[in-house]
Amino acid sequence: MLPVVDPETVVATAVPPSPLRLTRLRTVGTPRILTVDDYEPLAKQVLPADVFDYYAGGAGDEWTLAENRRAFEDWVIRPRMLTGAWPADPSSEILGTPIAFPVLVAPWAYQKRAHPEGELATARAAARAGTVMVVSSTAFEYLEDVAGASDGPKWWQLYVFTDRGMTVDMLHRVHAAGFGAVCLTVDFPDVGLRHRDTRNGFQIAIGLRSNELTYAPDLTWDDLAWIREAAPVPLLVKGLLTAEDARIAVDAGVDAIVASNHGGRQLDSVRAPVTVLPEIVEAVDGRIPVLVDGGFRRGTDVFKALALGAGAVLVGRPACWGLAAAGEDGVADVLRILRAELENTMVLAGTRSVAEITGTNVERA
Ligand SMILES: Cc1cc2nc3c(=O)[nH]c(=O)nc-3n(C[C@H](O)[C@H](O)[C@H](O)COP(=O)(O)O)c2cc1C
């Protein structure tokens, strides 16, 4: 007779090796690190307190930061049975770039403060995972070095400096270095009220003083033209939260939208991206892909967003915690966990491919 084994107990306690245990470990990691959230306390252990707060924190009362997680509870999955959906294939494509699964690494700043190898390690990890790394304009490394750190696809996140000429020079280099797209972040005309940083007296202290680089506070939709001209690659606009802006973006000819509130770090009291996703998807009406980020920590979160019409999701802090805790391997492991959880969700929901995940697979809780 087969022993009755609860897989959760198997990973949580030391048991003799068994095929079940090995399968389980291969799928979801070691007993200590099972989920993306398990990386956060590890990162907290190794990071100076003010750096951890900079990465973890949000703006204002951090209502939006918490809402980004809570909002996933507004949606439940509608699984279908006996569809034979095994094994699931999470591979996809975004803006012409094939990806092993539809989770991209979001642009996040000052990665060198998390780990000495910073953006270079993240670039290698994203390539290992078969996905896109979006590299922040704040990258400490030369952009050419990040581009060359791996063979994986990379997009450039753009902050426009007050010095437009310097921005154009940077975009020429971005284009020459082979970045596959430019992702213009539009929710940063000023920095959000990051009280943790103010209270901590947080300084970046990696060679740049914040007053050496200032971001243009006065961008408009008209600025897209010269940005496109300087780097003739697909242009994404990151940071939209309304159907109105999504329609303007499509009319302005952008190639994709990222629904985002900057991980709750900019304007507090705005809705969660997964909440605004349906209205943005409806406004865009299939004309361009809609990506989304903010609070994605579980394969089920990714599945819900895909079912609501997202082309892909991005993760910021999960990569941050992985990098701080274990460098390249940590980021690769975070991405592996998200992929394994998405595959598990797809199988249990009866959807064999990303294309099979549709609006019928999700409903309001
Ligand atoms: C520490 C940190 C730094 C960030 N820096 C940037 C940045 O330089 N440019 C940008 O467009 N977004 C930046 N973001 C926002 C992320 O791209 C992304 O929108 C957000 O992290 C998604 O939420 P999540 O962290 O819950 O996954 C940053 C986020 C974090 C956590």
The ligand as a Tripos MOL2 file, in Angstrom:
@<TRIPOS>MOLECULE
LIG
   31    33     1     0     0
SMALL
NO_CHARGES

@<TRIPOS>ATOM
      1 C1         13.7190   49.7380   -4.8680 C.3       1 LIG1
      2 C2         12.9230   50.0870   -6.0830 C.ar      1 LIG1
      3 C3         13.4440   50.9240   -7.0270 C.ar      1 LIG1
      4 C4         12.7070   51.2310   -8.1730 C.ar      1 LIG1
      5 N1         13.2860   51.9910   -9.1480 N.ar      1 LIG1
      6 C5         12.6240   52.2190  -10.2930 C.ar      1 LIG1
      7 C6         13.2370   52.8970  -11.3660 C.ar      1 LIG1
      8 O1         14.4100   53.2750  -11.2940 O.2       1 LIG1
      9 N2         12.5000   53.1060  -12.4790 N.ar      1 LIG1
     10 C7         11.2080   52.6820  -12.6140 C.ar      1 LIG1
     11 O2         10.5740   52.9030  -13.6320 O.2       1 LIG1
     12 N3         10.6060   51.9960  -11.6000 N.ar      1 LIG1
     13 C8         11.2880   51.7500  -10.4750 C.ar      1 LIG1
     14 N4         10.6960   51.0380   -9.4830 N.ar      1 LIG1
     15 C9          9.3200   50.5330   -9.6840 C.3       1 LIG1
     16 C10         9.3440   49.1480  -10.3390 C.3       1 LIG1
     17 O3          9.7230   49.2210  -11.6790 O.3       1 LIG1
     18 C11         7.9840   48.4810  -10.2950 C.3       1 LIG1
     19 O4          7.0300   49.3510  -10.8430 O.3       1 LIG1
     20 C12         7.5540   48.0710   -8.8900 C.3       1 LIG1
     21 O5          8.6580   47.6370   -8.1510 O.3       1 LIG1
     22 C13         6.5210   46.9500   -8.9660 C.3       1 LIG1
     23 O6          6.0630   46.6170   -7.7030 O.3       1 LIG1
     24 P1          6.6480   45.4000   -6.8290 P.3       1 LIG1
     25 O7          7.9380   45.8800   -6.2430 O.co2     1 LIG1
     26 O8          5.5930   45.1820   -5.8360 O.co2     1 LIG1
     27 O9          6.8600   44.2280   -7.7750 O.co2     1 LIG1
     28 C14        11.4170   50.7070   -8.3360 C.ar      1 LIG1
     29 C15        10.8920   49.8550   -7.3730 C.ar      1 LIG1
     30 C16        11.6310   49.5320   -6.2590 C.ar      1 LIG1
     31 C17        11.0590   48.5880   -5.2560 C.3       1 LIG1
@<TRIPOS>BOND
     1     1     2 1
     2     2     3 ar
     3     2    30 ar
     4     3     4 ar
     5     4     5 ar
     6     4    28 ar
     7     5     6 ar
     8     6     7 ar
     9     6    13 1
    10     7     8 2
    11     7     9 ar
    12     9    10 ar
    13    10    11 2
    14    10    12 ar
    15    12    13 ar
    16    13    14 ar
    17    14    15 1
    18    14    28 ar
    19    15    16 1
    20    16    17 1
    21    16    18 1
    22    18    19 1
    23    18    20 1
    24    20    21 1
    25    20    22 1
    26    22    23 1
    27    23    24 1
    28    24    25 2
    29    24    26 1
    30    24    27 1
    31    28    29 ar
    32    29    30 ar
    33    30    31 1
@<TRIPOS>SUBSTRUCTURE
     1 LIG1         1 GROUP 0 **** ****
